[in-house]
Amino acid sequence: MILELADFRIQAGQNTAFEEAITRAAQTILSKAKGFQGYKINRCLENPERYLLQVFWDTLEDHTVGFRQSEAFTQWRAVIGPFFNGAPVVEHFDLVAKSA
Amino acid sequence: MILELADFRIQAGQNTAFEEAITRAAQTILSKAKGFQGYKINRCLENPERYLLQVFWDTLEDHTVGFRQSEAFTQWRAVIGPFFNGAPVVEHFDLVAKSA
């Protein structure tokens, strides 16, 4: 399993609308992608215009090729892109350890 | 519940030793702190000297006051601090939404 971590900054005053939009898009678009296992959306306490999206994928390519090159990605970015304040930062991670 | 996200850069060539040290310290020190719920340690694919530690706490103060001001924090940093390449970046997050 691979963790995708997307770090978003959004425009001020848009928190409620952004949270509704990204949650709906995660449920209706992202969750139908091949290799999708789950997601979490977190809001930063120190900077309330910063959000982290974690997406769990079967493989790296399920995200970088399968999803990114699909029509679903265009739909996904059409929903969340208008809220962005700057380009998102997206990286991928392996799990090293976790609590039982 | 609050998510603490700690972003670490370590010195080159220390991956195995760091992973063993932080996993052991998470199990033996961090997991005994008041308000601790769980942890995950992830390694970045794009930059293998970068790690993310996620710690789930009952409240923000369980981390920022209870743990940070305890003798256990001194022990924790004594174990993982020698691996650092630069100061860690630590922020806190609320959960907005997640998959079922």
N, CA and C atoms of all chains as a GROMACS GRO file, in nm:
protein
  600
    1MET      N    1   0.083  -0.120   0.000
    1MET     CA    2   0.000   0.000   0.000
    1MET      C    3   0.087   0.125   0.000
    2ILE      N    4   0.040   0.226  -0.072
    2ILE     CA    5   0.110   0.353  -0.084
    2ILE      C    6   0.020   0.464  -0.031
    3LEU      N    7   0.080   0.555   0.044
    3LEU     CA    8   0.009   0.674   0.090
    3LEU      C    9   0.042   0.790  -0.002
    4GLU      N   10  -0.062   0.850  -0.060
    4GLU     CA   11  -0.047   0.980  -0.129
    4GLU      C   12  -0.081   1.088  -0.028
    5LEU      N   13   0.007   1.188  -0.016
    5LEU     CA   14  -0.021   1.300   0.074
    5LEU      C   15  -0.025   1.427  -0.010
    6ALA      N   16  -0.141   1.491  -0.013
    6ALA     CA   17  -0.159   1.615  -0.089
    6ALA      C   18  -0.181   1.728   0.010
    7ASP      N   19  -0.100   1.833  -0.006
    7ASP     CA   20  -0.097   1.946   0.087
    7ASP      C   21  -0.156   2.066   0.013
    8PHE      N   22  -0.275   2.111   0.059
    8PHE     CA   23  -0.349   2.217  -0.010
    8PHE      C   24  -0.351   2.344   0.074
    9ARG      N   25  -0.335   2.458   0.009
    9ARG     CA   26  -0.370   2.588   0.069
    9ARG      C   27  -0.490   2.641  -0.006
   10ILE      N   28  -0.593   2.684   0.066
   10ILE     CA   29  -0.713   2.735  -0.001
   10ILE      C   30  -0.730   2.884   0.028
   11GLN      N   31  -0.817   2.946  -0.048
   11GLN     CA   32  -0.844   3.088  -0.031
   11GLN      C   33  -0.921   3.113   0.100
   12ALA      N   34  -0.892   3.226   0.164
   12ALA     CA   35  -0.952   3.260   0.292
   12ALA      C   36  -1.104   3.264   0.282
   13GLY      N   37  -1.170   3.218   0.387
   13GLY     CA   38  -1.316   3.228   0.396
   13GLY      C   39  -1.391   3.119   0.322
   14GLN      N   40  -1.318   3.024   0.265
   14GLN     CA   41  -1.382   2.920   0.183
   14GLN      C   42  -1.386   2.783   0.252
   15ASN      N   43  -1.358   2.779   0.382
   15ASN     CA   44  -1.343   2.650   0.449
   15ASN      C   45  -1.465   2.560   0.436
   16THR      N   46  -1.582   2.612   0.467
   16THR     CA   47  -1.701   2.527   0.467
   16THR      C   48  -1.731   2.476   0.327
   17ALA      N   49  -1.724   2.565   0.228
   17ALA     CA   50  -1.751   2.525   0.089
   17ALA      C   51  -1.647   2.425   0.040
   18PHE      N   52  -1.520   2.448   0.074
   18PHE     CA   53  -1.415   2.355   0.031
   18PHE      C   54  -1.433   2.218   0.095
   19GLU      N   55  -1.464   2.216   0.224
   19GLU     CA   56  -1.479   2.087   0.294
   19GLU      C   57  -1.595   2.007   0.237
   20GLU      N   58  -1.705   2.076   0.206
   20GLU     CA   59  -1.819   2.006   0.144
   20GLU      C   60  -1.781   1.954   0.006
   21ALA      N   61  -1.711   2.037  -0.071
   21ALA     CA   62  -1.678   2.000  -0.209
   21ALA      C   63  -1.580   1.883  -0.213
   22ILE      N   64  -1.474   1.889  -0.134
   22ILE     CA   65  -1.373   1.783  -0.141
   22ILE      C   66  -1.427   1.652  -0.082
   23THR      N   67  -1.510   1.661   0.020
   23THR     CA   68  -1.566   1.539   0.078
   23THR      C   69  -1.660   1.472  -0.023
   24ARG      N   70  -1.741   1.552  -0.089
   24ARG     CA   71  -1.832   1.496  -0.190
   24ARG      C   72  -1.753   1.436  -0.306
   25ALA      N   73  -1.649   1.507  -0.350
   25ALA     CA   74  -1.569   1.457  -0.463
   25ALA      C   75  -1.491   1.332  -0.424
   26ALA      N   76  -1.446   1.325  -0.300
   26ALA     CA   77  -1.375   1.205  -0.255
   26ALA      C   78  -1.469   1.085  -0.258
   27GLN      N   79  -1.592   1.108  -0.214
   27GLN     CA   80  -1.688   0.998  -0.208
   27GLN      C   81  -1.739   0.956  -0.345
   28THR      N   82  -1.754   1.052  -0.436
   28THR     CA   83  -1.820   1.020  -0.563
   28THR      C   84  -1.723   0.999  -0.678
   29ILE      N   85  -1.601   1.055  -0.670
   29ILE     CA   86  -1.506   1.044  -0.782
   29ILE      C   87  -1.385   0.960  -0.740
   30LEU      N   88  -1.313   1.009  -0.638
   30LEU     CA   89  -1.188   0.944  -0.597
   30LEU      C   90  -1.210   0.799  -0.556
   31SER      N   91  -1.315   0.774  -0.482
   31SER     CA   92  -1.336   0.640  -0.426
   31SER      C   93  -1.371   0.536  -0.532
   32LYS      N   94  -1.398   0.581  -0.655
   32LYS     CA   95  -1.428   0.484  -0.762
   32LYS      C   96  -1.304   0.450  -0.844
   33ALA      N   97  -1.191   0.512  -0.815
   33ALA     CA   98  -1.069   0.487  -0.893
   33ALA      C   99  -1.014   0.348  -0.865
   34LYS      N  100  -0.953   0.288  -0.968
   34LYS     CA  101  -0.888   0.157  -0.953
   34LYS      C  102  -0.774   0.169  -0.852
   35GLY      N  103  -0.768   0.076  -0.756
   35GLY     CA  104  -0.659   0.075  -0.660
   35GLY      C  105  -0.683   0.163  -0.538
   36PHE      N  106  -0.794   0.238  -0.535
   36PHE     CA  107  -0.828   0.323  -0.420
   36PHE      C  108  -0.862   0.236  -0.300
   37GLN      N  109  -0.803   0.270  -0.184
   37GLN     CA  110  -0.835   0.194  -0.062
   37GLN      C  111  -0.907   0.279   0.043
   38GLY      N  112  -0.880   0.410   0.044
   38GLY     CA  113  -0.944   0.494   0.145
   38GLY      C  114  -0.884   0.633   0.145
   39TYR      N  115  -0.945   0.725   0.220
   39TYR     CA  116  -0.893   0.862   0.228
   39TYR      C  117  -0.920   0.921   0.366
   40LYS      N  118  -0.844   1.027   0.397
   40LYS     CA  119  -0.868   1.111   0.514
   40LYS      C  120  -0.842   1.255   0.473
   41ILE      N  121  -0.923   1.347   0.523
   41ILE     CA  122  -0.902   1.490   0.501
   41ILE      C  123  -0.885   1.555   0.637
   42ASN      N  124  -0.774   1.628   0.656
   42ASN     CA  125  -0.745   1.696   0.782
   42ASN      C  126  -0.722   1.844   0.759
   43ARG      N  127  -0.766   1.925   0.855
   43ARG     CA  128  -0.746   2.072   0.851
   43ARG      C  129  -0.644   2.111   0.957
   44CYS      N  130  -0.552   2.198   0.920
   44CYS     CA  131  -0.442   2.237   1.009
   44CYS      C  132  -0.490   2.336   1.115
   45LEU      N  133  -0.456   2.310   1.241
   45LEU     CA  134  -0.495   2.402   1.349
   45LEU      C  135  -0.414   2.531   1.343
   46GLU      N  136  -0.284   2.520   1.311
   46GLU     CA  137  -0.197   2.638   1.310
   46GLU      C  138  -0.223   2.728   1.189
   47ASN      N  139  -0.276   2.670   1.082
   47ASN     CA  140  -0.307   2.746   0.959
   47ASN      C  141  -0.435   2.689   0.898
   48PRO      N  142  -0.550   2.747   0.934
   48PRO     CA  143  -0.680   2.689   0.896
   48PRO      C  144  -0.707   2.691   0.746
   49GLU      N  145  -0.620   2.756   0.669
   49GLU     CA  146  -0.637   2.750   0.523
   49GLU      C  147  -0.553   2.638   0.461
   50ARG      N  148  -0.492   2.559   0.545
   50ARG     CA  149  -0.411   2.446   0.497
   50ARG      C  150  -0.484   2.314   0.527
   51TYR      N  151  -0.490   2.228   0.426
   51TYR     CA  152  -0.553   2.096   0.441
   51TYR      C  153  -0.455   1.989   0.394
   52LEU      N  154  -0.465   1.873   0.455
   52LEU     CA  155  -0.395   1.754   0.407
   52LEU      C  156  -0.498   1.652   0.364
   53LEU      N  157  -0.477   1.600   0.244
   53LEU     CA  158  -0.557   1.486   0.197
   53LEU      C  159  -0.464   1.366   0.193
   54GLN      N  160  -0.502   1.260   0.262
   54GLN     CA  161  -0.431   1.132   0.253
   54GLN      C  162  -0.517   1.037   0.171
   55VAL      N  163  -0.455   0.977   0.070
   55VAL     CA  164  -0.525   0.875  -0.007
   55VAL      C  165  -0.440   0.749  -0.006
   56PHE      N  166  -0.502   0.637   0.025
   56PHE     CA  167  -0.434   0.508   0.030
   56PHE      C  168  -0.464   0.433  -0.100
   57TRP      N  169  -0.354   0.392  -0.169
   57TRP     CA  170  -0.365   0.326  -0.299
   57TRP      C  171  -0.298   0.189  -0.292
   58ASP      N  172  -0.343   0.097  -0.377
   58ASP     CA  173  -0.276  -0.034  -0.385
   58ASP      C  174  -0.131  -0.016  -0.429
   59THR      N  175  -0.109   0.064  -0.535
   59THR     CA  176   0.026   0.085  -0.588
   59THR      C  177   0.045   0.233  -0.622
   60LEU      N  178   0.171   0.274  -0.636
   60LEU     CA  179   0.202   0.412  -0.676
   60LEU      C  180   0.140   0.445  -0.811
   61GLU      N  181   0.146   0.350  -0.903
   61GLU     CA  182   0.097   0.375  -1.039
   61GLU      C  183  -0.056   0.389  -1.042
   62ASP      N  184  -0.125   0.328  -0.947
   62ASP     CA  185  -0.271   0.348  -0.942
   62ASP      C  186  -0.302   0.498  -0.928
   63HIS      N  187  -0.217   0.571  -0.855
   63HIS     CA  188  -0.237   0.715  -0.845
   63HIS      C  189  -0.176   0.790  -0.963
   64THR      N  190  -0.044   0.768  -0.984
   64THR     CA  191   0.031   0.855  -1.076
   64THR      C  192  -0.005   0.832  -1.222
   65VAL      N  193  -0.045   0.711  -1.256
   65VAL     CA  194  -0.081   0.680  -1.394
   65VAL      C  195  -0.232   0.660  -1.405
   66GLY      N  196  -0.284   0.560  -1.333
   66GLY     CA  197  -0.425   0.523  -1.347
   66GLY      C  198  -0.519   0.639  -1.320
   67PHE      N  199  -0.503   0.704  -1.202
   67PHE     CA  200  -0.596   0.811  -1.168
   67PHE      C  201  -0.559   0.942  -1.237
   68ARG      N  202  -0.431   0.978  -1.233
   68ARG     CA  203  -0.389   1.108  -1.286
   68ARG      C  204  -0.418   1.123  -1.435
   69GLN      N  205  -0.416   1.012  -1.508
   69GLN     CA  206  -0.437   1.021  -1.652
   69GLN      C  207  -0.581   0.988  -1.692
   70SER      N  208  -0.669   0.983  -1.594
   70SER     CA  209  -0.808   0.947  -1.623
   70SER      C  210  -0.896   1.071  -1.633
   71GLU      N  211  -1.011   1.053  -1.694
   71GLU     CA  212  -1.112   1.158  -1.700
   71GLU      C  213  -1.160   1.193  -1.558
   72ALA      N  214  -1.159   1.095  -1.468
   72ALA     CA  215  -1.201   1.120  -1.330
   72ALA      C  216  -1.112   1.225  -1.264
   73PHE      N  217  -0.982   1.226  -1.298
   73PHE     CA  218  -0.892   1.327  -1.239
   73PHE      C  219  -0.930   1.467  -1.285
   74THR      N  220  -0.968   1.480  -1.411
   74THR     CA  221  -1.013   1.610  -1.462
   74THR      C  222  -1.137   1.658  -1.385
   75GLN      N  223  -1.230   1.566  -1.359
   75GLN     CA  224  -1.350   1.599  -1.283
   75GLN      C  225  -1.314   1.640  -1.139
   76TRP      N  226  -1.225   1.563  -1.078
   76TRP     CA  227  -1.180   1.586  -0.940
   76TRP      C  228  -1.118   1.725  -0.927
   77ARG      N  229  -1.026   1.759  -1.019
   77ARG     CA  230  -0.961   1.889  -1.012
   77ARG      C  231  -1.056   2.003  -1.046
   78ALA      N  232  -1.157   1.977  -1.127
   78ALA     CA  233  -1.256   2.080  -1.158
   78ALA      C  234  -1.335   2.117  -1.033
   79VAL      N  235  -1.355   2.020  -0.943
   79VAL     CA  236  -1.430   2.047  -0.819
   79VAL      C  237  -1.343   2.120  -0.716
   80ILE      N  238  -1.220   2.072  -0.694
   80ILE     CA  239  -1.140   2.127  -0.584
   80ILE      C  240  -1.044   2.238  -0.628
   81GLY      N  241  -1.005   2.237  -0.755
   81GLY     CA  242  -0.906   2.334  -0.804
   81GLY      C  243  -0.944   2.480  -0.780
   82PRO      N  244  -1.072   2.519  -0.800
   82PRO     CA  245  -1.109   2.660  -0.783
   82PRO      C  246  -1.086   2.714  -0.642
   83PHE      N  247  -1.072   2.626  -0.543
   83PHE     CA  248  -1.048   2.672  -0.405
   83PHE      C  249  -0.901   2.697  -0.375
   84PHE      N  250  -0.811   2.645  -0.460
   84PHE     CA  251  -0.668   2.648  -0.428
   84PHE      C  252  -0.611   2.789  -0.424
   85ASN      N  253  -0.520   2.809  -0.330
   85ASN     CA  254  -0.438   2.929  -0.324
   85ASN      C  255  -0.294   2.882  -0.342
   86GLY      N  256  -0.250   2.869  -0.466
   86GLY     CA  257  -0.119   2.811  -0.496
   86GLY      C  258  -0.132   2.665  -0.535
   87ALA      N  259  -0.026   2.612  -0.593
   87ALA     CA  260  -0.028   2.474  -0.641
   87ALA      C  261  -0.019   2.376  -0.523
   88PRO      N  262  -0.095   2.268  -0.528
   88PRO     CA  263  -0.082   2.167  -0.423
   88PRO      C  264   0.055   2.098  -0.429
   89VAL      N  265   0.099   2.049  -0.315
   89VAL     CA  266   0.222   1.970  -0.308
   89VAL      C  267   0.181   1.826  -0.282
   90VAL      N  268   0.219   1.737  -0.372
   90VAL     CA  269   0.177   1.596  -0.363
   90VAL      C  270   0.300   1.507  -0.357
   91GLU      N  271   0.306   1.421  -0.255
   91GLU     CA  272   0.416   1.325  -0.242
   91GLU      C  273   0.358   1.191  -0.200
   92HIS      N  274   0.443   1.089  -0.207
   92HIS     CA  275   0.401   0.951  -0.179
   92HIS      C  276   0.490   0.889  -0.072
   93PHE      N  277   0.431   0.798   0.007
   93PHE     CA  278   0.501   0.742   0.122
   93PHE      C  279   0.473   0.593   0.136
   94ASP      N  280   0.576   0.524   0.184
   94ASP     CA  281   0.564   0.385   0.230
   94ASP      C  282   0.537   0.386   0.380
   95LEU      N  283   0.467   0.285   0.427
   95LEU     CA  284   0.448   0.270   0.572
   95LEU      C  285   0.569   0.198   0.630
   96VAL      N  286   0.629   0.257   0.735
   96VAL     CA  287   0.742   0.194   0.804
   96VAL      C  288   0.694   0.116   0.925
   97ALA      N  289   0.607   0.176   1.005
   97ALA     CA  290   0.556   0.111   1.126
   97ALA      C  291   0.430   0.182   1.171
   98LYS      N  292   0.347   0.112   1.248
   98LYS     CA  293   0.232   0.176   1.311
   98LYS      C  294   0.194   0.100   1.436
   99SER      N  295   0.115   0.166   1.521
   99SER     CA  296   0.072   0.102   1.645
   99SER      C  297  -0.026  -0.009   1.613
  100ALA      N  298  -0.035  -0.104   1.704
  100ALA     CA  299  -0.121  -0.221   1.684
  100ALA      C  300  -0.267  -0.180   1.679
  101MET      N  301  -1.039   1.403   1.874
  101MET     CA  302  -0.904   1.352   1.848
  101MET      C  303  -0.826   1.451   1.763
  102ILE      N  304  -0.697   1.461   1.793
  102ILE     CA  305  -0.607   1.553   1.724
  102ILE      C  306  -0.495   1.472   1.660
  103LEU      N  307  -0.462   1.510   1.536
  103LEU     CA  308  -0.347   1.451   1.468
  103LEU      C  309  -0.227   1.543   1.482
  104GLU      N  310  -0.119   1.490   1.537
  104GLU     CA  311   0.012   1.559   1.533
  104GLU      C  312   0.086   1.504   1.412
  105LEU      N  313   0.136   1.596   1.328
  105LEU     CA  314   0.216   1.553   1.212
  105LEU      C  315   0.356   1.612   1.227
  106ALA      N  316   0.454   1.524   1.239
  106ALA     CA  317   0.594   1.566   1.252
  106ALA      C  318   0.668   1.525   1.127
  107ASP      N  319   0.737   1.622   1.067
  107ASP     CA  320   0.804   1.606   0.938
  107ASP      C  321   0.955   1.611   0.966
  108PHE      N  322   1.022   1.496   0.947
  108PHE     CA  323   1.164   1.481   0.980
  108PHE      C  324   1.249   1.466   0.855
  109ARG      N  325   1.363   1.531   0.851
  109ARG     CA  326   1.469   1.498   0.756
  109ARG      C  327   1.584   1.438   0.834
  110ILE      N  328   1.633   1.323   0.789
  110ILE     CA  329   1.744   1.260   0.861
  110ILE      C  330   1.871   1.262   0.776
  111GLN      N  331   1.981   1.231   0.840
  111GLN     CA  332   2.110   1.227   0.771
  111GLN      C  333   2.115   1.106   0.676
  112ALA      N  334   2.183   1.125   0.562
  112ALA     CA  335   2.193   1.020   0.460
  112ALA      C  336   2.256   0.894   0.517
  113GLY      N  337   2.206   0.780   0.471
  113GLY     CA  338   2.264   0.650   0.508
  113GLY      C  339   2.218   0.597   0.642
  114GLN      N  340   2.127   0.668   0.709
  114GLN     CA  341   2.085   0.630   0.844
  114GLN      C  342   1.945   0.570   0.847
  115ASN      N  343   1.890   0.534   0.732
  115ASN     CA  344   1.749   0.492   0.729
  115ASN      C  345   1.718   0.374   0.820
  116THR      N  346   1.796   0.268   0.810
  116THR     CA  347   1.765   0.148   0.888
  116THR      C  348   1.776   0.175   1.037
  117ALA      N  349   1.884   0.242   1.076
  117ALA     CA  350   1.904   0.272   1.219
  117ALA      C  351   1.795   0.365   1.270
  118PHE      N  352   1.758   0.466   1.191
  118PHE     CA  353   1.653   0.558   1.233
  118PHE      C  354   1.520   0.487   1.247
  119GLU      N  355   1.486   0.404   1.150
  119GLU     CA  356   1.357   0.333   1.155
  119GLU      C  357   1.348   0.241   1.277
  120GLU      N  358   1.457   0.174   1.307
  120GLU     CA  359   1.458   0.089   1.427
  120GLU      C  360   1.444   0.173   1.553
  121ALA      N  361   1.515   0.284   1.558
  121ALA     CA  362   1.515   0.368   1.679
  121ALA      C  363   1.379   0.433   1.702
  122ILE      N  364   1.321   0.491   1.596
  122ILE     CA  365   1.194   0.562   1.617
  122ILE      C  366   1.080   0.464   1.645
  123THR      N  367   1.084   0.347   1.582
  123THR     CA  368   0.980   0.248   1.608
  123THR      C  369   0.988   0.199   1.752
  124ARG      N  370   1.110   0.173   1.798
  124ARG     CA  371   1.126   0.127   1.936
  124ARG      C  372   1.083   0.237   2.034
  125ALA      N  373   1.122   0.361   2.005
  125ALA     CA  374   1.087   0.471   2.095
  125ALA      C  375   0.936   0.499   2.093
  126ALA      N  376   0.873   0.481   1.977
  126ALA     CA  377   0.728   0.499   1.971
  126ALA      C  378   0.658   0.395   2.057
  127GLN      N  379   0.708   0.273   2.051
  127GLN     CA  380   0.644   0.164   2.127
  127GLN      C  381   0.670   0.173   2.277
  128THR      N  382   0.790   0.219   2.313
  128THR     CA  383   0.828   0.213   2.455
  128THR      C  384   0.811   0.345   2.528
  129ILE      N  385   0.815   0.458   2.458
  129ILE     CA  386   0.807   0.589   2.525
  129ILE      C  387   0.677   0.661   2.488
  130LEU      N  388   0.660   0.686   2.358
  130LEU     CA  389   0.545   0.764   2.311
  130LEU      C  390   0.412   0.700   2.350
  131SER      N  391   0.404   0.569   2.335
  131SER     CA  392   0.276   0.501   2.354
  131SER      C  393   0.231   0.497   2.500
  132LYS      N  394   0.321   0.537   2.592
  132LYS     CA  395   0.282   0.540   2.734
  132LYS      C  396   0.233   0.677   2.777
  133ALA      N  397   0.239   0.776   2.687
  133ALA     CA  398   0.200   0.912   2.724
  133ALA      C  399   0.048   0.921   2.744
  134LYS      N  400   0.008   1.008   2.837
  134LYS     CA  401  -0.135   1.032   2.862
  134LYS      C  402  -0.199   1.089   2.735
  135GLY      N  403  -0.313   1.034   2.695
  135GLY     CA  404  -0.385   1.085   2.579
  135GLY      C  405  -0.339   1.026   2.446
  136PHE      N  406  -0.235   0.944   2.447
  136PHE     CA  407  -0.186   0.880   2.324
  136PHE      C  408  -0.289   0.780   2.274
  137GLN      N  409  -0.319   0.786   2.143
  137GLN     CA  410  -0.414   0.689   2.084
  137GLN      C  411  -0.347   0.596   1.984
  138GLY      N  412  -0.242   0.642   1.915
  138GLY     CA  413  -0.178   0.558   1.815
  138GLY      C  414  -0.078   0.638   1.734
  139TYR      N  415  -0.001   0.569   1.650
  139TYR     CA  416   0.097   0.638   1.565
  139TYR      C  417   0.113   0.564   1.434
  140LYS      N  418   0.168   0.637   1.334
  140LYS     CA  419   0.212   0.579   1.207
  140LYS      C  420   0.342   0.648   1.169
  141ILE      N  421   0.434   0.573   1.113
  141ILE     CA  422   0.559   0.629   1.061
  141ILE      C  423   0.566   0.595   0.912
  142ASN      N  424   0.583   0.698   0.828
  142ASN     CA  425   0.591   0.680   0.682
  142ASN      C  426   0.720   0.738   0.627
  143ARG      N  427   0.775   0.672   0.526
  143ARG     CA  428   0.897   0.720   0.458
  143ARG      C  429   0.859   0.770   0.318
  144CYS      N  430   0.915   0.886   0.279
  144CYS     CA  431   0.880   0.948   0.152
  144CYS      C  432   0.949   0.878   0.035
  145LEU      N  433   0.873   0.845  -0.069
  145LEU     CA  434   0.931   0.782  -0.187
  145LEU      C  435   1.017   0.880  -0.266
  146GLU      N  436   0.972   1.005  -0.279
  146GLU     CA  437   1.044   1.104  -0.359
  146GLU      C  438   1.171   1.153  -0.288
  147ASN      N  439   1.175   1.145  -0.156
  147ASN     CA  440   1.293   1.187  -0.078
  147ASN      C  441   1.308   1.091   0.039
  148PRO      N  442   1.389   0.986   0.022
  148PRO     CA  443   1.397   0.878   0.123
  148PRO      C  444   1.458   0.922   0.255
  149GLU      N  445   1.508   1.045   0.263
  149GLU     CA  446   1.557   1.094   0.393
  149GLU      C  447   1.450   1.174   0.467
  150ARG      N  448   1.331   1.173   0.411
  150ARG     CA  449   1.219   1.243   0.476
  150ARG      C  450   1.121   1.141   0.533
  151TYR      N  451   1.081   1.164   0.657
  151TYR     CA  452   0.983   1.078   0.725
  151TYR      C  453   0.869   1.164   0.780
  152LEU      N  454   0.751   1.105   0.784
  152LEU     CA  455   0.638   1.166   0.854
  152LEU      C  456   0.600   1.075   0.970
  153LEU      N  457   0.586   1.136   1.085
  153LEU     CA  458   0.532   1.066   1.201
  153LEU      C  459   0.394   1.125   1.228
  154GLN      N  460   0.293   1.040   1.231
  154GLN     CA  461   0.159   1.082   1.271
  154GLN      C  462   0.133   1.025   1.410
  155VAL      N  463   0.091   1.112   1.501
  155VAL     CA  464   0.052   1.067   1.635
  155VAL      C  465  -0.089   1.117   1.662
  156PHE      N  466  -0.174   1.027   1.706
  156PHE     CA  467  -0.313   1.059   1.737
  156PHE      C  468  -0.325   1.076   1.889
  157TRP      N  469  -0.377   1.193   1.928
  157TRP     CA  470  -0.390   1.229   2.070
  157TRP      C  471  -0.536   1.259   2.104
  158ASP      N  472  -0.572   1.239   2.231
  158ASP     CA  473  -0.707   1.276   2.274
  158ASP      C  474  -0.730   1.427   2.256
  159THR      N  475  -0.633   1.508   2.299
  159THR     CA  476  -0.646   1.654   2.290
  159THR      C  477  -0.513   1.714   2.246
  160LEU      N  478  -0.518   1.838   2.197
  160LEU     CA  479  -0.396   1.910   2.159
  160LEU      C  480  -0.300   1.922   2.278
  161GLU      N  481  -0.355   1.951   2.395
  161GLU     CA  482  -0.271   1.973   2.513
  161GLU      C  483  -0.204   1.844   2.561
  162ASP      N  484  -0.263   1.730   2.530
  162ASP     CA  485  -0.194   1.605   2.565
  162ASP      C  486  -0.057   1.599   2.497
  163HIS      N  487  -0.046   1.656   2.375
  163HIS     CA  488   0.084   1.661   2.309
  163HIS      C  489   0.165   1.782   2.354
  164THR      N  490   0.104   1.902   2.339
  164THR     CA  491   0.184   2.025   2.352
  164THR      C  492   0.223   2.055   2.496
  165VAL      N  493   0.143   2.011   2.590
  165VAL     CA  494   0.174   2.036   2.731
  165VAL      C  495   0.215   1.905   2.800
  166GLY      N  496   0.124   1.808   2.800
  166GLY     CA  497   0.148   1.685   2.874
  166GLY      C  498   0.274   1.613   2.831
  167PHE      N  499   0.287   1.586   2.700
  167PHE     CA  500   0.403   1.509   2.653
  167PHE      C  501   0.526   1.598   2.641
  168ARG      N  502   0.510   1.714   2.578
  168ARG     CA  503   0.625   1.800   2.550
  168ARG      C  504   0.698   1.844   2.678
  169GLN      N  505   0.624   1.858   2.787
  169GLN     CA  506   0.686   1.906   2.910
  169GLN      C  507   0.722   1.792   3.004
  170SER      N  508   0.717   1.669   2.955
  170SER     CA  509   0.746   1.554   3.040
  170SER      C  510   0.890   1.506   3.023
  171GLU      N  511   0.935   1.430   3.121
  171GLU     CA  512   1.066   1.365   3.112
  171GLU      C  513   1.068   1.268   2.993
  172ALA      N  514   0.951   1.208   2.961
  172ALA     CA  515   0.943   1.114   2.848
  172ALA      C  516   0.981   1.183   2.717
  173PHE      N  517   0.947   1.312   2.702
  173PHE     CA  518   0.983   1.383   2.579
  173PHE      C  519   1.135   1.397   2.568
  174THR      N  520   1.201   1.424   2.680
  174THR     CA  521   1.347   1.433   2.680
  174THR      C  522   1.408   1.299   2.634
  175GLN      N  523   1.352   1.190   2.683
  175GLN     CA  524   1.400   1.056   2.644
  175GLN      C  525   1.376   1.031   2.494
  176TRP      N  526   1.256   1.068   2.450
  176TRP     CA  527   1.217   1.049   2.309
  176TRP      C  528   1.312   1.124   2.216
  177ARG      N  529   1.336   1.250   2.246
  177ARG     CA  530   1.425   1.331   2.161
  177ARG      C  531   1.570   1.285   2.170
  178ALA      N  532   1.609   1.227   2.283
  178ALA     CA  533   1.746   1.174   2.294
  178ALA      C  534   1.766   1.057   2.199
  179VAL      N  535   1.659   0.981   2.174
  179VAL     CA  536   1.668   0.865   2.084
  179VAL      C  537   1.667   0.910   1.938
  180ILE      N  538   1.573   0.999   1.900
  180ILE     CA  539   1.557   1.029   1.756
  180ILE      C  540   1.632   1.154   1.712
  181GLY      N  541   1.660   1.245   1.806
  181GLY     CA  542   1.726   1.372   1.772
  181GLY      C  543   1.860   1.357   1.700
  182PRO      N  544   1.946   1.261   1.740
  182PRO     CA  545   2.077   1.248   1.674
  182PRO      C  546   2.070   1.215   1.525
  183PHE      N  547   1.955   1.167   1.478
  183PHE     CA  548   1.941   1.135   1.335
  183PHE      C  549   1.902   1.256   1.251
  184PHE      N  550   1.851   1.362   1.314
  184PHE     CA  551   1.791   1.473   1.239
  184PHE      C  552   1.893   1.547   1.154
  185ASN      N  553   1.846   1.589   1.037
  185ASN     CA  554   1.920   1.681   0.952
  185ASN      C  555   1.833   1.806   0.939
  186GLY      N  556   1.845   1.896   1.034
  186GLY     CA  557   1.757   2.013   1.042
  186GLY      C  558   1.648   1.990   1.145
  187ALA      N  559   1.582   2.099   1.183
  187ALA     CA  560   1.478   2.092   1.286
  187ALA      C  561   1.352   2.028   1.230
  188PRO      N  562   1.286   1.943   1.305
  188PRO     CA  563   1.157   1.888   1.259
  188PRO      C  564   1.050   1.997   1.250
  189VAL      N  565   0.954   1.975   1.163
  189VAL     CA  566   0.838   2.065   1.152
  189VAL      C  567   0.718   1.990   1.209
  190VAL      N  568   0.656   2.048   1.311
  190VAL     CA  569   0.546   1.979   1.380
  190VAL      C  570   0.421   2.066   1.375
  191GLU      N  571   0.311   2.009   1.325
  191GLU     CA  572   0.184   2.080   1.321
  191GLU      C  573   0.072   1.985   1.365
  192HIS      N  574  -0.045   2.043   1.387
  192HIS     CA  575  -0.160   1.966   1.440
  192HIS      C  576  -0.279   1.984   1.349
  193PHE      N  577  -0.364   1.881   1.343
  193PHE     CA  578  -0.475   1.879   1.249
  193PHE      C  579  -0.600   1.820   1.314
  194ASP      N  580  -0.714   1.875   1.271
  194ASP     CA  581  -0.845   1.817   1.299
  194ASP      C  582  -0.885   1.727   1.183
  195LEU      N  583  -0.963   1.624   1.211
  195LEU     CA  584  -1.017   1.541   1.104
  195LEU      C  585  -1.143   1.607   1.047
  196VAL      N  586  -1.147   1.622   0.916
  196VAL     CA  587  -1.264   1.679   0.848
  196VAL      C  588  -1.356   1.568   0.799
  197ALA      N  589  -1.298   1.468   0.734
  197ALA     CA  590  -1.376   1.357   0.678
  197ALA      C  591  -1.283   1.241   0.649
  198LYS      N  592  -1.340   1.121   0.644
  198LYS     CA  593  -1.262   1.005   0.601
  198LYS      C  594  -1.356   0.901   0.542
  199SER      N  595  -1.298   0.807   0.467
  199SER     CA  596  -1.377   0.701   0.406
  199SER      C  597  -1.429   0.608   0.515
  200ALA      N  598  -1.538   0.541   0.484
  200ALA     CA  599  -1.603   0.452   0.582
  200ALA      C  600  -1.511   0.334   0.613
   0.00000   0.00000   0.00000
